[in-house]
Amino acid sequence: MRSFSLIFKQFSRSVLLIAGFAFLGFSAYAQGDAAKGEALYKAKCSACHKIDIRVVGPALGQIVTAETDDKWLAKWVQNSQGLIAAKDPKALKIFNEYNQAGMTAFAELSDGDVADIMAYTRTTWKTMQAVPAPGTVAGQAAGTAAGQAAATGPSNLVVFSMIGIIVLAFIIILVLNKVIARLERLLLKNKGLFAEEAATQKAPVDRLATVKKLAKNKKLVFFVLLCGTLAFCSWGWVTMWNTNIHQGYQPVQPIKFAHDLHAGAMKIDCQYCHSGAYKSKNASIPSLNVCMNCHKTIDRALNSKTASTEIQKIYDALGYDPQTQKYDSTKARPVQWVRIHNLPDFVYFNHSQHVVAGKQKCQTCHGQIQEMKEVYQYSPLTMKWCVQCHKRTKVDFKGNAYYTNLEQVHKLLGEHKPVSVAVMGGIECSKCHY
């Protein structure tokens, strides 16, 4: 009996030890440190993953929520290729779903490190799920406001009806006053009270007598005609002079691209999008693939789940599905951009010559583009405007190989004053006209 009791105690201790180790092992995965996990996530995972949307890899929030086996997740993070080579079903499914793109092995991460990352991911994902979409909040607020208005005040139909009744009553009162006054006059006239008044009525007064008298003054008539002719000629001259000048032209574009956000707040160089400005005649309109260099991974502006309206227009034009990250050429269509700056066909303008050789900034012709919500034509782009610019702009010889020979000629002539573009032939007809 005593030996049985001893055996039972030893067995109980063993069970408790096994349970304790199992609990500690489970806790290592289930109770990670979210604060430490955030630092590890940003250092190891953020290049290819996001919590809520798919980029290069899947959305981690969905993965860690669907997969509850943290031990398997740790093995996948530490050596995904090993699980694939071992024909693990879960590993093969993920591998094939993401076009067999290999994941970097993080053997340096311990089980505790992976548990920290999982804790941060799950906490962040739950927070995102708990916050309603902006549209939902706005809709609920609008619905609540409408319900309160319906319960506490009259509807718009009642208000407009009351206003209509008041206006109609006012019109009826005016009409009745007119009718009553007319009837009173008729009644008094029938009694002969207006006879004396009718007899004493004066002859009608000619109100146009003064005008007729002025019209007979030939000097005045000549002066008025002369002033009118000069005013008409001036108006015609200004109108014809400004024909085909579209300064201030600001059309509505199919996609609202905010230059103040990209070139201003984000400080993206103009030539990142308009790459032709420094190497060709035309600045070029950037393709939507340039937009996708950033917007394929940047969080959505309004809601992390769905793209904003303008970004969605880019996706639609490319036939791009952000969930699968695939392009459907059958759904793609060009964006019908509206041209703003338009020179006549007989005018030659080379962007690269002004940007590279002339060292001109975009703002010289296009204004403070980094402050424009919507782009408009800043300069008049007339011949006079170009000639004036060439006359006042000085040539910068320093470090400019384009003008090396011309600088030597300038020194041989003994000229020491600054050289303008006009002196270099910048106002010759053949420079800008074919």
C-alpha positions in Angstrom: 0.0 0.0 0.0 2.8 2.3 0.9 4.7 1.5 -2.3 1.5 2.2 -4.3 1.2 5.6 -2.7 4.9 6.4 -3.5 4.4 5.4 -7.1 1.2 7.6 -7.3 3.2 10.6 -6.0 6.0 10.1 -8.5 3.4 9.8 -11.3 1.6 12.9 -10.2 4.9 14.9 -10.1 5.7 13.7 -13.6 2.3 14.8 -14.9 2.6 18.2 -13.2 6.1 18.7 -14.7 4.9 17.7 -18.2 1.9 20.0 -17.9 4.1 22.8 -16.6 6.5 22.5 -19.6 3.6 22.3 -22.0 2.0 25.5 -20.4 5.3 27.3 -20.6 5.8 26.2 -24.2 2.2 27.3 -25.1 2.8 30.6 -23.3 5.9 31.3 -25.3 3.7 31.4 -28.4 0.4 32.6 -27.1 1.7 35.4 -24.8 4.3 37.3 -26.8 5.3 40.8 -26.1 3.5 43.1 -28.7 5.9 46.0 -28.0 9.0 43.9 -28.9 7.1 42.4 -31.8 6.5 45.8 -33.3 10.2 46.5 -33.6 10.9 43.0 -35.0 8.0 43.4 -37.5 9.3 46.7 -38.8 12.8 45.4 -39.1 12.1 41.9 -40.6 8.6 41.9 -42.1 7.4 45.3 -43.3 9.4 45.2 -46.5 7.1 42.5 -48.0 4.1 42.4 -45.7 1.4 44.6 -44.3 -1.1 43.9 -41.5 -4.3 44.6 -43.5 -3.5 44.4 -47.2 -1.6 42.1 -49.5 1.6 43.5 -51.1 4.5 41.2 -52.0 3.3 38.7 -49.4 -0.1 38.1 -47.8 -1.8 40.3 -45.3 -0.3 39.0 -42.0 -3.4 39.9 -40.0 -5.5 37.4 -41.9 -2.8 34.8 -41.8 -2.2 34.8 -38.1 -6.0 34.9 -37.5 -6.7 31.9 -39.7 -3.7 29.9 -38.5 -3.8 29.2 -34.8 -0.8 26.8 -34.7 2.0 29.2 -33.6 4.6 26.4 -33.6 4.0 25.8 -37.3 4.1 29.6 -38.0 7.5 29.7 -36.2 8.8 26.9 -38.4 7.5 28.7 -41.5 9.1 32.0 -40.5 12.4 30.4 -39.6 12.7 28.1 -42.6 9.8 28.1 -45.1 11.8 26.3 -47.8 12.4 23.4 -45.4 8.7 23.0 -44.9 8.1 23.1 -48.7 10.9 20.6 -49.3 9.2 18.3 -46.7 5.9 18.5 -48.7 4.0 20.1 -45.8 0.4 20.7 -47.1 0.0 24.1 -45.5 3.4 25.3 -46.8 2.7 24.0 -50.3 -0.7 25.8 -50.4 0.8 29.1 -49.5 3.8 28.6 -51.9 1.5 27.8 -54.9 -1.0 30.6 -54.0 1.7 33.3 -54.2 3.2 32.2 -57.5 5.9 30.0 -55.8 7.7 33.1 -54.6 10.3 32.1 -52.0 10.2 33.7 -48.6 13.4 34.7 -46.9 14.4 32.4 -44.0 14.8 34.0 -40.6 16.7 31.4 -38.8 18.1 34.0 -36.4 14.6 34.6 -35.0 13.8 32.4 -31.9 10.4 31.0 -31.1 10.0 33.8 -28.6 10.8 36.4 -31.3 8.2 34.9 -33.6 5.7 34.9 -30.7 6.3 38.6 -30.2 5.7 39.3 -33.9 2.5 37.2 -33.8 1.3 39.1 -30.7 1.9 42.5 -32.3 0.2 41.3 -35.5 -2.9 40.0 -33.8 -3.2 43.1 -31.6 -2.9 45.5 -34.5 -5.3 43.4 -36.6 -8.0 43.4 -33.9 -7.6 47.2 -33.5 -8.1 47.6 -37.3 -11.2 45.4 -37.2 -12.7 47.3 -34.3 -12.4 50.7 -36.0 -15.3 51.1 -38.5 -14.7 52.5 -42.0 -15.0 56.3 -42.4 -17.9 55.8 -44.7 -19.7 53.7 -42.2 -19.1 56.3 -39.4 -20.3 59.0 -41.7 -23.3 57.0 -42.7 -24.2 56.2 -39.1 -23.8 59.8 -38.1 -25.9 61.0 -41.0 -28.6 58.4 -40.2 -28.6 59.4 -36.5 -28.9 63.1 -37.4 -31.7 62.4 -39.8 -33.5 60.3 -37.2 -33.1 63.1 -34.6 -34.3 65.7 -37.0 -37.3 63.6 -37.9 -38.2 63.1 -34.2 -37.6 66.7 -33.0 -38.3 69.0 -36.0 -40.3 69.4 -39.2 -39.2 67.8 -42.4 -38.0 69.8 -45.4 -41.3 69.2 -47.2 -43.2 70.8 -44.3 -40.8 73.8 -44.2 -41.1 74.4 -47.9 -44.8 74.0 -47.8 -45.1 76.7 -45.1 -42.9 79.1 -47.0 -45.1 78.5 -50.1 -48.3 79.2 -48.2 -46.8 82.5 -46.7 -45.7 83.7 -50.2 -49.1 82.8 -51.7 -51.0 84.6 -48.9 -48.8 87.7 -49.4 -49.6 87.7 -53.2 -53.3 87.4 -52.4 -53.2 90.3 -50.0 -51.5 92.5 -52.7 -54.1 91.6 -55.3 -57.0 92.2 -53.0 -55.6 95.7 -52.1 -55.4 96.6 -55.7 -58.9 95.4 -56.4 -60.4 97.3 -53.4 -58.6 100.5 -54.4 -59.9 100.1 -58.0 -63.5 99.6 -56.8 -63.3 102.6 -54.5 -62.2 104.8 -57.3 -65.0 103.6 -59.6 -67.6 104.2 -56.8 -66.4 107.7 -56.2 -66.3 108.4 -60.0 -70.0 107.3 -60.3 -71.0 109.8 -57.6 -69.4 112.7 -59.6 -66.7 113.4 -57.1 -64.0 113.2 -59.7 -65.5 115.7 -62.1 -63.7 118.7 -60.7 -60.5 116.7 -60.6 -60.9 115.7 -64.3 -61.5 119.3 -65.3 -58.4 120.6 -63.6 -56.1 117.9 -65.0 -53.0 119.4 -66.8 -51.8 118.5 -70.2 -49.3 115.6 -70.4 -45.6 116.4 -69.9 -43.1 115.3 -72.6 -40.4 113.5 -70.6 -38.1 113.0 -73.7 -37.9 116.7 -74.4 -34.4 117.0 -72.9 -33.1 114.0 -74.8 -34.5 115.3 -78.1 -32.8 118.6 -77.4 -29.4 117.0 -76.8 -29.8 114.8 -79.9 -29.9 118.0 -82.0 -26.5 119.1 -80.6 -24.1 117.9 -83.4 -20.9 118.4 -81.3 -22.3 116.3 -78.5 -23.4 113.6 -80.9 -19.9 113.6 -82.6 -18.2 113.3 -79.2 -20.4 110.3 -78.1 -19.8 108.5 -81.4 -16.1 109.1 -81.2 -15.9 107.7 -77.7 -18.0 104.7 -78.7 -15.8 104.0 -81.7 -12.6 104.2 -79.6 -14.1 101.9 -76.9 -15.2 99.3 -79.5 -11.7 99.4 -81.2 -9.9 99.0 -77.9 -12.2 96.1 -77.0 -11.6 94.4 -80.3 -7.8 94.9 -80.1 -7.6 93.4 -76.6 -9.8 90.5 -77.6 -7.8 89.7 -80.8 -4.5 90.2 -78.9 -5.5 87.6 -76.3 -6.9 85.1 -78.8 -5.5 81.6 -78.1 -3.9 82.7 -74.8 -5.1 80.4 -72.0 -3.3 81.8 -69.0 -5.1 80.5 -65.9 -6.7 77.6 -67.8 -7.5 74.8 -65.3 -9.4 71.9 -66.8 -10.9 69.0 -64.7 -8.8 65.9 -65.1 -10.1 62.3 -65.0 -7.9 61.6 -62.0 -7.4 64.3 -59.4 -3.6 64.2 -59.0 -2.6 66.5 -56.2 0.7 68.2 -57.0 0.7 69.9 -53.6 0.8 66.4 -51.9 3.3 64.7 -54.2 5.7 67.5 -55.2 5.0 69.6 -52.1 4.4 67.5 -49.0 6.2 64.3 -50.2 8.9 66.3 -52.1 8.9 64.0 -55.0 11.1 65.4 -57.8 9.2 66.6 -60.9 11.5 64.5 -63.1 10.7 61.3 -61.3 7.3 61.4 -63.1 8.1 63.7 -66.1 11.3 61.9 -67.0 11.5 63.3 -70.5 12.1 66.8 -69.3 15.9 66.4 -69.0 16.5 64.2 -72.0 14.0 65.0 -74.7 11.9 67.8 -76.3 8.7 66.7 -74.4 8.4 66.4 -70.6 6.2 63.3 -71.2 3.1 62.2 -69.3 4.0 59.5 -66.8 2.5 56.1 -67.3 0.3 54.7 -64.6 3.0 52.1 -63.9 5.0 55.0 -62.4 2.1 55.6 -60.0 2.1 51.9 -59.1 5.7 52.0 -58.0 4.4 53.7 -54.9 0.6 52.9 -54.7 1.2 49.2 -54.9 2.4 49.3 -51.3 1.4 52.6 -49.8 -1.6 52.4 -47.4 -4.8 53.7 -48.8 -5.5 57.3 -48.0 -9.1 56.9 -46.7 -9.4 53.3 -45.5 -6.9 50.6 -45.1 -9.3 48.0 -46.6 -10.4 49.8 -49.7 -8.6 52.1 -52.0 -9.6 55.8 -52.2 -11.7 56.9 -55.1 -8.8 58.4 -57.1 -6.4 55.4 -56.4 -9.1 53.1 -57.4 -9.3 54.9 -60.8 -5.7 54.0 -61.3 -6.4 50.4 -60.6 -9.4 50.3 -62.9 -7.4 51.9 -65.8 -4.7 49.3 -65.4 -7.1 46.4 -64.8 -5.3 45.8 -61.5 -6.7 43.7 -58.7 -5.1 44.7 -55.4 -6.2 41.5 -53.7 -4.4 39.1 -56.2 -1.9 41.7 -57.4 -2.6 40.7 -61.0 -3.3 42.7 -64.1 -6.1 42.0 -66.6 -5.3 43.5 -70.0 -8.8 43.0 -71.2 -10.1 45.5 -68.5 -7.3 48.1 -69.0 -8.1 51.4 -70.7 -6.1 54.6 -71.3 -6.7 57.7 -69.1 -8.0 60.6 -71.1 -5.8 63.4 -69.6 -6.7 66.9 -70.7 -3.8 68.9 -72.0 -3.1 72.2 -70.2 0.0 73.7 -71.8 -0.4 73.9 -75.6 2.0 75.7 -78.0 1.2 76.4 -81.7 2.4 73.8 -84.2 4.9 76.3 -85.7 6.7 76.8 -82.4 9.7 74.6 -81.4 10.3 74.2 -77.6 12.8 71.8 -76.2 12.5 70.9 -72.5 16.0 69.3 -72.2 17.7 72.4 -73.6 16.1 74.6 -70.9 16.4 72.1 -68.0 19.9 70.8 -68.7 21.7 73.5 -70.7 19.7 76.5 -69.3 19.5 75.1 -65.8 15.9 76.3 -65.4 13.6 75.1 -62.7 10.1 73.9 -63.5 8.7 76.8 -61.5 10.1 79.3 -64.0 7.4 78.4 -66.6 4.9 76.4 -64.6 4.7 78.5 -61.4 4.8 77.1 -57.8 3.7 73.7 -58.9 4.4 72.2 -55.5 1.6 74.4 -54.0 -1.1 73.6 -56.7 -4.0 71.4 -55.7 -4.9 71.2 -59.4 -2.5 72.3 -62.1 -3.3 75.3 -64.2 -1.5 77.3 -66.9 0.6 79.8 -64.9 2.4 81.6 -67.7 0.9 83.2 -70.9 3.4 81.3 -73.1 3.3 84.1 -75.7 6.2 85.1 -77.9 6.6 88.4 -76.0 6.9 86.5 -72.7 9.5 84.1 -74.2 11.6 87.0 -75.7 11.5 89.0 -72.5 12.7 85.9 -70.6 15.6 85.3 -73.0 16.7 89.0 -72.7 16.8 89.0 -68.9 18.1 85.5 -68.3 21.9 85.3 -67.9 23.9 82.4 -69.3 25.6 80.3 -66.5 29.0 79.3 -68.0 30.2 77.7 -64.8 30.3 73.9 -65.0 28.2 73.9 -68.1 29.9 72.0 -70.9 27.3 73.0 -73.4 28.7 76.5 -73.5 32.4 75.7 -73.3 33.3 77.0 -76.8 31.1 80.0 -76.5 32.7 81.0 -73.2 36.1 80.9 -74.9 34.9 83.1 -77.7 33.4 85.5 -75.2 36.7 85.8 -73.3 38.7 86.4 -76.6 36.4 89.3 -77.4 37.3 90.8 -74.1 33.7 90.9 -72.9 33.4 90.7 -69.1 29.7 91.6 -68.5 27.1 88.8 -68.1 25.9 87.3 -71.3 22.1 86.9 -71.7 20.4 84.2 -73.8 19.4 86.9 -76.3 23.1 87.7 -77.0 23.7 84.0 -77.6 21.1 84.0 -80.4 18.1 83.2 -78.2 15.8 85.7 -80.0 16.6 84.7 -83.5 13.6 83.6 -85.5 15.1 80.1 -86.4 15.6 79.3 -82.7 11.9 78.8 -82.1 10.3 78.7 -85.6 10.8 76.1 -88.3 
